[in-house]
Amino acid sequence: MTARSVFSGIHKHVPIVGDITLKSPFAYRATRLIAGALNLTQMAFAEAYINGLEIPDSVLCAIMDSSMSTLFKHFPSLMAPYEWVLNESDHLAESSPELMKLQYDLPQTMLNSMLGDWDVIYPKYSMGLWENGAIDLEQSQMHMIDQVIERLGIVDGDHILDFGCGWGCVANYIMSKFPKVRFTGLNLSHQQCEYMRGKMNDPQSFLSGGRFTLHEGDFNEAQFGEKFDKIISIGFFCHVGNLTNALQKLSSFLKSDGKAFIHIFTVRTPNNVSSGFTHKYIFPHGRYWNYDAVPNCNRDLKTIDRWYINGTNYQKTFAAWLQRFDQSQETFKHLDYGMDYAKFRRIWRFYLLLLGTAIGSCEGEYNGNGQYLMTHV
Ligand SMILES: C[S@@+](CC[C@H](N)C(=O)[O-])C[C@H]1O[C@@H](n2cnc3c(N)ncnc32)[C@H](O)[C@@H]1O
């Protein structure tokens, strides 16, 4: 079956009982009940793996792939394990302190080795673009940022704000190409900010030389004394609970003729999606927004263009991360994760296999990444 023929059926998919958005009392409650029961089953399976269940990766991935493709194609409403996944919450960024502890402030030796750390491409924790012929992870990340440059229309001299800027990879690469571009990065992860401070003191890095300003802080409290020509945010909005208010906040930092570019995990199903496993172990309150959520939640900004990037690009990225993760066990096992290493390793292997499989299932046509180009209304 070709990718196109898989996608052509998407609009026919309905929740298991009734239309989940209507909340017709019986249909809605029945759907929630079944989604909850499915989540318990999936969690039991995940916990069994974490606690030592021996199962070859190929078998694990085959089980994940067949259940994912059935759910994506026929029962997408069951992929919202909790009610909060379906709706916006009262918060901007959600569960930020827990997220830093569980994920972004983990030992950097582990994260950096897994993600890759090269001369210009610093660790980048988001999709690489493989479909243009990239031969390795580093090149896939270059291709992805090249595409961002083109789609956002970056020109030399721009002052760019990067929300959730990771290790400064996007800023470093773009500044290597544009000698007068300036960047301001916002990130709550202390460990990642320490990495960037190191680079800001390294004459070899484009983060040094005064063109990069770093704000260590939470998006929820972020304030800037100036407005920006361009705003970039890659892989951050899955941590946002209230998209409407978050986009409103983002627009307040954009110049009147500026452009904003958001790159997120997305699903081409009628509802948002999440996973009980990733909520508990990897990304607390992480939501994978439905592809229409960003345009639908925009008030002060309008989406002038958007792109769906096929999930197989992320599947390959996850596979590269897993390979690097597996190759570095001798180093990784001596680091402090706040838990027994064997357990940590199994949680992370399950995570990399699960997300890699989910995003590659149905030939990447349901679960991929979305890019949105926005201007002021
Ligand atoms: C998936 S990573 C993507 C990083 C980077 N954009 C990239 O592509 O490599 C998400 C980033 O958002 C940051 N982040 C998460 N929640 C945040 C918050 N509440 N305020 C500021 N940064 C946050 C994380 O520390 C991390 O750097």
The ligand as an SDF file (V2000), in Angstrom:
LIG
                    3D

 27 29  0  0  0  0  0  0  0  0999 V2000
   12.4250   18.4570   22.5080 C   0  0  0  0  0  0  0  0  0  0  0  0
   13.5410   19.6370   23.1380 S   0  0  0  0  0  0  0  0  0  0  0  0
   13.9400   20.5430   21.6610 C   0  0  0  0  0  0  0  0  0  0  0  0
   15.1810   21.3760   21.8070 C   0  0  0  0  0  0  0  0  0  0  0  0
   15.6000   22.1370   20.5700 C   0  0  0  0  0  0  0  0  0  0  0  0
   14.6000   23.0310   20.0920 N   0  0  0  0  0  0  0  0  0  0  0  0
   16.0390   21.1740   19.4960 C   0  0  0  0  0  0  0  0  0  0  0  0
   15.3990   21.0960   18.4540 O   0  0  0  0  0  0  0  0  0  0  0  0
   17.0490   20.5200   19.7330 O   0  0  0  0  0  0  0  0  0  0  0  0
   12.4760   20.7800   24.0160 C   0  0  0  0  0  0  0  0  0  0  0  0
   13.2020   21.9070   24.6880 C   0  0  0  0  0  0  0  0  0  0  0  0
   12.2750   22.7420   25.3790 O   0  0  0  0  0  0  0  0  0  0  0  0
   12.8180   23.0630   26.6670 C   0  0  0  0  0  0  0  0  0  0  0  0
   11.6940   23.3490   27.5730 N   0  0  0  0  0  0  0  0  0  0  0  0
   10.7470   22.4770   27.9790 C   0  0  0  0  0  0  0  0  0  0  0  0
    9.8660   23.0890   28.7960 N   0  0  0  0  0  0  0  0  0  0  0  0
   10.2820   24.3820   28.9170 C   0  0  0  0  0  0  0  0  0  0  0  0
    9.7740   25.5070   29.6170 C   0  0  0  0  0  0  0  0  0  0  0  0
    8.6980   25.4200   30.3840 N   0  0  0  0  0  0  0  0  0  0  0  0
   10.4090   26.6910   29.4710 N   0  0  0  0  0  0  0  0  0  0  0  0
   11.5210   26.7870   28.6820 C   0  0  0  0  0  0  0  0  0  0  0  0
   12.0520   25.7450   28.0100 N   0  0  0  0  0  0  0  0  0  0  0  0
   11.4340   24.5550   28.1170 C   0  0  0  0  0  0  0  0  0  0  0  0
   13.6120   21.8440   27.0390 C   0  0  0  0  0  0  0  0  0  0  0  0
   14.5640   22.0770   28.0610 O   0  0  0  0  0  0  0  0  0  0  0  0
   14.2500   21.4870   25.7080 C   0  0  0  0  0  0  0  0  0  0  0  0
   15.4160   22.2320   25.4970 O   0  0  0  0  0  0  0  0  0  0  0  0
  1  2  1  0
  2  3  1  0
  2 10  1  0
  3  4  1  0
  4  5  1  0
  5  6  1  0
  5  7  1  0
  7  8  2  0
  7  9  1  0
 10 11  1  0
 11 12  1  0
 11 26  1  0
 12 13  1  0
 13 14  1  0
 13 24  1  0
 14 15  1  0
 14 23  1  0
 15 16  2  0
 16 17  1  0
 17 18  1  0
 17 23  2  0
 18 19  1  0
 18 20  2  0
 20 21  1  0
 21 22  2  0
 22 23  1  0
 24 25  1  0
 24 26  1  0
 26 27  1  0
M  CHG  2   2   1   9  -1
M  END
$$$$
